[in-house]
Amino acid sequence: MKFGKWVYVALISIIIASCSSGESNKGDQYYAAGNYEEAINAYNAYLVNRPKNVQALYNRGRSHEELGEYEEAERDFLAALTHDAKNTQVLLSLSNIYQKQKKHTSALLYAEYAVEVAGAPAMAYFMKGRALHQLGNTEEAYKEYSTAIKMDKNFGQAYYYRGLLKFATDRVKSGCDDMRSAIKLNFEDAQEAMERYCQ
């Protein structure tokens, strides 16, 4: 399963929260059906009179992201943050789109902002770990993955990436243990890693 896709399954299982308008509800419906251009048009109509609505800005950004329009998505996410600077959903979505674009320093920055928010979810620590991992800071990445796992024992993706990090730093036996955990949690990429490293 691709990293970005899985992140949104985990991070935004309630991705389109209901807003109080027909236009926004249409946007939500279009998004759920995969009609992202129509969703953007509906959110545009909604935001004309409610330009500070964080959820609508965020949802429009997610629609742009699904179309691969990262600049537009970034613009909407940053606009949402001007009205709710501690919104972890928005912060982590920014981190994720920067990861997709291999802008790992920016991905780390927004993951760090998310971690600093009181009550930050396990995903915030995981996303920080991913950025650190990509930047070559393996020991700090290991700590962040471990924190995410401590917070959520069912975080299959965190086990998987921590396992990959262990393989890369010659901790093969422990890495295989993480892959077994990821497999038990149905993270599908872990089976291939097991076959490659754990014979």
VEXGU-382206 format. One line per field, with one value per residue (C-alpha): residue number from 1; x, y, z. Coordinates in Angstrom, 1 decimal. Layout:
nr: (NUM  ...) $
x: (X  ...) $
y: (Y  ...) $
z: (Z  ...) $
END
This chain:
nr: (1  2  3  4  5  6  7  8  9  10  11  12  13  14  15  16  17  18  19  20  21  22  23  24  25  26  27  28  29  30  31  32  33  34  35  36  37  38  39  40  41  42  43  44  45  46  47  48  49  50  51  52  53  54  55  56  57  58  59  60  61  62  63  64  65  66  67  68  69  70  71  72  73  74  75  76  77  78  79  80  81  82  83  84  85  86  87  88  89  90  91  92  93  94  95  96  97  98  99  100  101  102  103  104  105  106  107  108  109  110  111  112  113  114  115  116  117  118  119  120  121  122  123  124  125  126  127  128  129  130  131  132  133  134  135  136  137  138  139  140  141  142  143  144  145  146  147  148  149  150  151  152  153  154  155  156  157  158  159  160  161  162  163  164  165  166  167  168  169  170  171  172  173  174  175  176  177  178  179  180  181  182  183  184  185  186  187  188  189  190  191  192  193  194  195  196  197  198  199) $
x: (0.0  1.4  2.6  0.4  -2.7  -2.4  -1.7  -5.0  -6.8  -5.4  -5.2  -8.5  -10.9  -13.5  -12.0  -15.0  -16.7  -20.1  -20.4  -23.6  -24.5  -25.9  -22.9  -20.5  -22.5  -22.5  -18.7  -18.6  -20.7  -18.7  -15.4  -16.7  -17.7  -14.2  -15.5  -12.9  -13.4  -17.1  -16.1  -13.8  -16.5  -18.9  -16.4  -15.6  -19.3  -19.4  -16.3  -17.5  -19.5  -17.6  -13.9  -12.7  -14.3  -11.4  -13.1  -14.2  -10.7  -9.2  -11.6  -11.0  -7.3  -7.7  -9.7  -6.8  -4.4  -6.3  -6.0  -2.2  -2.6  -0.1  0.4  -3.4  -3.7  -0.8  -2.5  -5.7  -4.0  -2.0  -5.1  -6.8  -3.9  -4.3  -7.7  -6.7  -2.9  -3.1  -5.3  -3.3  -5.3  -4.2  -0.6  -0.2  -1.8  0.9  3.6  2.2  2.1  5.6  6.6  5.0  7.0  10.3  10.4  11.5  12.7  9.2  7.5  9.5  8.7  4.9  5.1  7.0  4.3  1.7  3.7  3.7  -0.1  -1.6  -3.1  -1.2  -2.1  0.3  0.3  2.1  5.0  5.0  5.1  7.9  9.7  9.2  10.7  13.7  14.1  14.2  16.7  19.0  18.5  17.9  18.2  15.8  13.4  13.6  12.5  9.6  8.4  8.7  6.7  3.9  3.8  3.7  0.7  -1.0  -0.1  -2.1  -0.1  1.0  2.7  4.9  6.1  6.8  8.9  10.7  11.5  12.9  15.1  16.3  17.2  19.2  21.1  21.9  19.3  17.8  16.3  14.5  13.4  11.9  9.9  8.5  7.6  5.7  3.8  3.0  1.8  -0.5  -1.9  -2.6  0.0  0.4  3.9  5.4  5.1  7.5  10.0  9.8  10.5  13.5  15.2  14.0  14.9) $
y: (0.0  3.4  5.6  8.7  6.7  4.8  8.0  9.3  6.1  6.4  10.1  11.1  8.2  11.0  13.1  15.1  16.4  17.9  21.7  23.6  24.4  22.8  23.8  22.3  19.1  18.8  19.1  16.4  14.1  14.8  14.1  10.8  9.7  10.6  13.6  16.0  18.7  19.0  18.9  21.9  23.8  23.2  24.3  27.4  28.3  27.7  29.7  32.8  33.8  31.8  32.3  31.5  28.1  25.8  22.5  23.7  25.1  21.8  19.7  21.7  21.3  17.5  17.6  19.4  16.9  14.0  15.6  16.0  19.8  20.2  24.0  24.5  22.0  23.8  27.1  25.9  24.1  27.2  29.4  27.0  27.3  31.1  30.6  27.5  27.3  24.2  22.1  18.8  17.5  20.4  20.3  16.6  17.0  19.7  17.4  14.6  16.6  17.8  14.2  13.3  16.1  15.0  18.3  16.5  19.6  21.2  17.9  17.7  21.3  20.8  17.4  19.1  21.7  18.9  17.1  20.3  20.6  19.3  15.8  15.2  11.8  9.0  10.0  13.2  11.3  8.9  11.7  13.3  10.0  9.6  13.0  12.4  9.0  10.6  13.2  10.5  11.1  7.4  7.4  10.3  8.7  5.5  7.3  8.9  5.6  4.0  6.8  6.4  2.6  3.2  5.5  3.1  -0.6  -1.2  1.2  -1.3  1.3  2.5  -1.0  -1.4  1.7  1.1  -2.3  -0.9  1.4  -1.5  -3.4  -0.4  -0.2  -3.9  -4.8  -7.5  -9.7  -6.9  -5.6  -8.9  -8.7  -5.4  -6.8  -9.7  -7.1  -5.2  -8.3  -9.2  -5.7  -6.3  -3.8  -5.4  -4.2  -6.0  -9.4  -8.5  -7.1  -10.3  -12.4  -10.2  -9.8  -12.5  -15.8) $
z: (0.0  -0.9  1.9  1.1  0.6  3.8  5.7  4.7  5.5  9.0  9.6  8.1  8.5  9.0  6.3  5.3  8.4  7.8  7.4  7.8  4.2  1.2  -0.9  1.5  1.9  -1.9  -1.8  0.8  -1.3  -4.4  -2.6  -1.1  -4.7  -6.0  -8.1  -6.9  -9.5  -8.6  -5.0  -5.5  -7.3  -4.4  -1.8  -3.9  -3.7  0.0  0.7  -1.1  1.9  4.6  3.6  7.1  7.4  8.3  7.4  4.0  3.2  4.4  2.4  -0.8  -0.2  0.1  -3.2  -4.9  -3.4  -4.8  -8.3  -7.8  -7.5  -4.6  -4.9  -4.6  -1.7  0.1  -0.4  1.1  4.0  4.9  4.7  7.1  9.5  9.6  11.2  13.4  13.8  16.1  13.9  13.8  10.9  8.7  10.0  9.3  5.8  5.0  6.3  4.1  0.9  1.5  1.9  -1.4  -3.0  -1.3  0.6  3.7  5.7  5.3  6.1  9.3  10.2  10.1  11.8  14.6  14.9  15.1  17.9  19.9  20.0  23.2  22.7  19.5  18.0  17.3  13.6  14.5  15.9  13.0  10.4  12.3  12.2  8.5  7.8  10.0  8.4  4.9  6.1  7.4  11.1  11.9  15.7  16.1  13.6  15.6  18.7  17.0  15.5  18.9  20.5  17.8  18.6  22.3  21.8  19.4  19.6  16.4  14.2  11.6  9.4  12.2  12.9  9.2  8.9  12.2  10.9  7.6  9.7  11.8  8.7  7.4  10.7  11.0  13.6  11.4  14.1  15.8  12.4  11.6  14.9  13.7  10.3  12.0  14.1  10.9  9.2  12.1  11.8  8.0  6.7  3.4  2.4  5.4  3.9  1.0  3.5  5.6  2.6  1.6  5.0  7.3  5.7) $
END
